[in-house]
Amino acid sequence: MKKNHMFSKLLFLSCSALLFAACGGASSATDSSTASADGDLPEKVVIATLEMPNDEGIAKAEGYFEDELGVPVEVVQFESGKAINQAMVSGAVDFGLTGSGSAVLGIASGIPIEMIWIHETLGSVEALAAKNALNATSLEDLKGKNIGVPFASTAHYSLLRAITASGFEETDFTLIDLQPSDIFAAWQRGDIDAAYVWEPTLSELLADGNIVLHSGDVAEMGYMTANVEIVRSEFGEAYPEIVEKYIASVDKAVTLYREDPDQAISIIAKSLNITEESAKLQMEGQNWISAAEQLDAANLGTSEAVGAMAATMLDMGQFYLDQGNITDLPSEEAFAEGINTTYIQAYLDSKE
């Protein structure tokens, strides 16, 4: 793991065109930060986000970024992690909240980004649900059945890894590529018997279904999935203190959730326009990680000792290679270079 990393220009140029073709756009976007007159701080920081019931959701709703960063902040909502990768390529954003899979795709495609934070690891918020009529309690009970799942997603990754870890073959099941918005309709029509999907679609299925396994179970098998924060490498190199203040903002949100979960749930419910019951369900289906815990061997690790995330990224990269989403698989060392924990360490040192 290095403080900064460089990827081959040839790899970047060969892959960026493919990435642009595959990615959608944001609901709104502006040019990213430019240096202030004295060159010490950017004139503005642009944070790309997804609607998530997590620490960034609280930090956004409560104005932590504006309070901590000390410069104007624009938070831009995107539809997908792939679209955020595109914005990173163009320099339209500085920070981005994305799934670990999209971060892997970005790094494997040569985008100059660094992973700096794990927002949450996924648990019961993303799961394999089966229809009640099947009385399914394990994958064994679903052999020969139709399972809906969004291909190339963290759910797809978790499902395939669970199948393999449980001693089955993918061909023992019929996997159908369906987006979350299509899964519930297919479930109601009887086109599928089960589905691996996330909230809020998951809760719709559970009205007539049960959870067979969830992403927390798959993580215990050795295959963690998460939502993470990435930053443009160039921005991090130019403004490390801004990255440290971003870390301070989301760590403050983690502390709030742990010390006053009811308040945190209320904030998320209002921000996402959902019920507090739904917010609580989704938030409890995740594992939020503090700044100190980010440096554990089970998570990002440190500059001196690479954590489990690098190996997870390598395995996820193999998954994307097998699915045809990438043409070359970086080494575990290359993925480790894409993780930069020096910002977290500097933030923790500043608190001592």
C-alpha positions in Angstrom: 0.0 0.0 0.0 1.5 3.3 -1.0 0.5 6.9 -0.2 0.1 7.7 -3.9 -0.2 5.4 -6.9 0.3 5.7 -10.6 -1.2 3.5 -13.3 0.0 3.0 -16.8 -1.1 5.7 -19.2 -1.5 3.0 -21.8 -3.9 1.0 -19.6 -5.8 4.2 -18.8 -6.2 5.2 -22.4 -7.2 1.7 -23.6 -9.9 1.3 -20.9 -11.3 4.8 -20.5 -13.2 4.8 -23.8 -15.0 1.6 -22.7 -15.7 3.1 -19.3 -17.3 6.2 -20.9 -19.5 4.1 -23.1 -20.7 2.0 -20.1 -21.4 4.8 -17.7 -24.4 7.1 -17.3 -24.4 10.7 -16.1 -25.3 12.5 -12.9 -28.5 14.4 -12.3 -26.4 17.5 -12.2 -22.7 18.3 -12.4 -20.3 21.1 -12.6 -16.5 21.4 -13.1 -14.6 20.2 -10.1 -12.4 22.1 -7.8 -9.8 24.7 -9.0 -7.1 26.1 -6.8 -7.8 29.2 -4.7 -5.7 32.3 -5.3 -3.1 31.3 -2.7 -3.1 27.7 -3.9 -3.5 26.3 -0.4 -7.2 25.3 -0.7 -9.5 24.5 -3.6 -12.2 27.1 -4.4 -14.8 24.3 -4.2 -15.0 20.6 -3.4 -17.4 18.4 -5.4 -18.6 15.2 -3.7 -20.4 12.6 -5.8 -22.9 10.6 -3.8 -25.5 7.9 -4.0 -28.7 7.9 -1.9 -27.6 5.6 0.9 -28.7 5.2 4.6 -25.1 5.5 5.8 -22.5 7.9 7.4 -22.2 10.1 4.3 -26.0 10.4 4.2 -25.9 11.8 7.8 -22.9 14.0 7.0 -24.7 15.4 4.0 -28.0 16.0 5.8 -26.4 17.6 8.8 -24.0 19.9 7.0 -20.9 18.2 8.4 -18.9 18.7 5.1 -19.5 22.4 5.0 -18.6 22.7 8.7 -15.4 20.6 8.5 -13.9 21.3 5.0 -13.9 25.1 5.3 -14.5 25.7 1.6 -17.7 25.6 -0.5 -19.0 22.1 -1.0 -21.2 20.8 -3.8 -22.8 17.4 -3.3 -24.0 15.9 -6.6 -26.3 12.9 -6.6 -25.5 10.1 -9.2 -27.4 7.1 -10.3 -24.6 4.5 -10.1 -21.0 3.9 -9.2 -20.2 3.5 -12.8 -21.3 7.0 -13.5 -19.2 8.3 -10.7 -16.2 6.5 -12.2 -16.9 8.4 -15.4 -17.0 11.7 -13.5 -13.6 10.8 -11.9 -12.1 10.3 -15.4 -13.3 13.7 -16.5 -12.3 15.5 -13.3 -15.9 16.6 -12.7 -15.9 15.4 -9.1 -13.3 15.1 -6.3 -14.8 12.5 -4.0 -17.2 9.7 -4.8 -19.4 7.2 -2.8 -19.5 3.9 -4.7 -19.8 0.2 -4.2 -16.7 -1.8 -3.7 -17.3 -3.4 -7.1 -17.4 -0.1 -8.9 -14.1 0.9 -7.2 -12.6 -2.3 -8.4 -13.7 -1.7 -11.9 -12.3 1.9 -11.7 -8.9 0.8 -10.5 -8.8 -2.2 -12.9 -9.6 0.3 -15.7 -6.7 2.5 -14.8 -8.6 5.4 -13.4 -6.3 7.4 -11.1 -8.3 7.1 -7.9 -7.7 6.0 -4.3 -10.0 4.2 -1.9 -9.9 6.1 1.4 -12.9 4.9 3.5 -15.3 2.0 3.9 -18.7 3.5 4.6 -20.2 0.2 5.6 -19.9 -3.5 4.9 -23.1 -5.1 3.7 -25.1 -7.5 5.8 -28.8 -8.4 5.8 -29.6 -5.3 3.8 -28.7 -7.3 0.7 -29.9 -10.9 0.6 -31.1 -14.0 -1.2 -34.9 -14.3 -0.7 -37.0 -17.3 -1.7 -40.7 -17.6 -2.0 -42.4 -19.0 1.1 -44.0 -21.8 -0.8 -40.6 -23.3 -1.4 -39.8 -23.6 2.3 -36.2 -23.0 1.3 -33.6 -22.7 4.1 -30.4 -23.3 2.1 -29.0 -23.2 -1.5 -29.6 -26.9 -1.7 -33.4 -26.2 -1.6 -33.0 -23.8 -4.6 -31.2 -26.2 -7.0 -32.9 -26.1 -10.4 -34.8 -22.9 -9.5 -34.9 -19.5 -11.2 -33.0 -16.9 -9.3 -33.2 -13.2 -10.3 -30.1 -11.0 -9.7 -28.6 -7.8 -11.2 -25.6 -9.1 -13.1 -22.2 -7.5 -12.4 -23.5 -6.2 -9.1 -22.3 -6.9 -5.5 -25.4 -9.1 -5.2 -24.3 -11.1 -8.2 -20.8 -11.4 -6.8 -22.1 -12.5 -3.4 -24.5 -15.1 -4.9 -21.8 -16.7 -7.1 -19.3 -16.8 -4.3 -21.9 -18.4 -1.9 -22.7 -21.0 -4.6 -19.1 -22.0 -5.0 -18.3 -21.9 -1.2 -21.3 -24.1 -0.6 -20.0 -26.8 -3.0 -22.4 -26.1 -5.9 -21.9 -25.0 -9.5 -23.5 -22.0 -11.1 -25.2 -24.4 -13.5 -27.1 -26.0 -10.6 -29.3 -22.9 -10.7 -30.8 -20.7 -13.5 -29.6 -17.2 -12.9 -31.6 -14.4 -14.6 -30.2 -10.9 -15.1 -32.8 -8.5 -13.6 -32.5 -5.0 -12.2 -34.1 -4.4 -8.8 -37.0 -2.5 -10.4 -37.8 -5.6 -12.5 -37.3 -8.2 -9.8 -40.5 -7.6 -7.9 -42.6 -7.8 -11.0 -40.9 -11.1 -12.1 -41.5 -12.4 -8.6 -45.2 -11.6 -8.7 -45.6 -13.2 -12.2 -43.9 -16.4 -11.1 -41.0 -15.9 -13.5 -38.5 -16.4 -10.6 -38.5 -18.5 -7.5 -35.9 -16.5 -5.6 -33.8 -13.3 -5.9 -30.6 -11.8 -4.5 -31.2 -8.1 -4.2 -30.9 -5.2 -1.8 -33.3 -2.9 0.0 -35.9 -1.6 -0.6 -36.8 -4.3 -3.1 -35.8 -7.0 -0.6 -38.5 -5.9 1.8 -41.1 -6.2 -1.0 -40.1 -9.8 -1.6 -40.2 -10.7 2.1 -44.0 -10.0 2.2 -44.2 -13.4 0.5 -40.7 -14.8 1.1 -37.9 -15.6 3.5 -34.2 -14.9 3.6 -32.0 -17.9 2.7 -28.7 -16.1 3.2 -27.5 -12.5 3.2 -24.3 -10.7 2.4 -23.1 -10.8 6.0 -23.2 -14.6 5.8 -21.2 -14.4 2.5 -18.7 -12.1 4.2 -18.1 -14.8 6.9 -17.3 -17.1 4.0 -14.5 -14.7 3.1 -16.2 -12.5 0.5 -16.9 -9.0 1.9 -18.9 -6.4 -0.1 -19.1 -2.8 0.9 -19.8 0.8 0.0 -16.6 2.8 -0.1 -15.3 6.3 -0.7 -12.9 7.1 -3.5 -11.0 10.3 -4.2 -9.1 11.5 -7.3 -5.4 10.8 -6.7 -4.5 14.2 -8.1 -6.9 15.9 -5.7 -5.6 13.9 -2.7 -2.0 14.8 -3.5 -2.8 18.5 -3.8 -5.2 18.8 -0.9 -4.5 16.1 1.7 -5.9 18.2 4.5 -9.3 18.4 2.7 -9.3 14.6 2.5 -8.6 14.4 6.2 -11.5 16.7 6.9 -13.8 14.6 4.8 -12.7 11.6 7.0 -13.5 13.7 10.1 -17.0 14.4 8.7 -18.0 10.8 8.1 -16.3 9.6 11.3 -18.5 12.1 13.2 -21.5 10.5 11.6 -20.4 7.1 12.7 -20.0 8.3 16.2 -23.5 9.9 16.1 -25.1 6.6 15.0 -23.4 4.6 17.7 -24.1 7.1 20.5 -27.6 8.2 19.5 -29.0 5.7 17.0 -32.5 7.0 17.2 -31.4 10.5 16.1 -29.3 9.0 13.3 -32.3 6.9 12.1 -34.5 10.0 12.2 -32.0 12.0 10.1 -31.8 9.3 7.5 -35.5 8.8 7.3 -36.1 12.5 6.7 -33.2 12.7 4.2 -34.4 9.8 2.1 -38.1 10.4 2.7 -38.7 6.9 4.1 -40.2 5.7 7.4 -38.1 5.5 10.4 -38.9 1.8 10.5 -37.5 1.3 7.0 -34.4 3.5 7.8 -33.8 1.4 10.9 -34.1 -1.9 9.0 -31.7 -0.8 6.4 -29.1 0.7 8.8 -29.1 -2.3 11.0 -28.5 -4.5 7.9 -25.0 -2.8 7.6 -21.8 -2.6 9.6 -20.6 0.9 10.0 -16.9 1.3 10.6 -15.1 4.0 12.6 -11.8 5.7 11.6 -9.8 3.6 14.0 -11.5 0.4 12.8 -10.8 1.2 9.2 -7.1 0.4 9.9 -7.8 -3.1 11.2 -6.5 -6.1 9.3 -10.1 -7.1 8.5 -10.7 -3.8 6.7 -8.4 -1.4 4.9 -5.3 -2.1 7.0 -2.4 0.4 7.2 0.4 1.6 5.0 2.7 -1.0 6.6 0.2 -3.9 6.8 -2.3 -4.4 4.0 -5.8 -5.3 5.2 -8.3 -7.8 3.9 -9.8 -5.3 1.4 -7.0 -5.7 -1.1 -7.5 -9.5 -1.3 -11.3 -8.9 -1.5 -10.7 -6.5 -4.4 -8.5 -9.0 -6.2 -11.2 -11.7 -5.9 -13.9 -9.2 -7.1 -11.6 -8.3 -10.0 -11.4 -12.0 -10.9 -15.2 -12.1 -10.8 -15.5 -9.1 -13.2 -12.8 -10.7 -15.5 -14.9 -13.9 -15.6 -18.0 -11.9 -16.4 -16.2 -10.0 -19.2 -16.5 -6.6 -17.6 -12.7 -6.1 -17.7 -10.0 -7.6 -19.9 -7.0 -7.5 -17.6 -6.8 -8.3 -13.9 -4.4 -6.2 -11.8 -2.3 -7.9 -9.1 -3.2 -7.8 -5.4 -0.3 -5.4 -5.0 -1.9 -3.0 -7.6 -5.2 -3.1 -5.7 -3.3 -2.4 -2.4 -1.7 0.6 -4.1 -5.2 1.8 -4.8 -5.9 2.0 -1.1 -4.6 5.1 0.8 -5.1 5.1 4.6 -2.6 7.9 5.3 -5.5 10.3 5.4 -7.2 8.3 8.1 -4.0 8.0 10.1 -3.4 11.7 9.9 -6.9 12.5 11.1 -6.5 10.1 14.0 -3.1 11.6 14.8 -4.6 15.1 14.9 -7.1 13.9 17.6 -4.3 12.8 20.0 
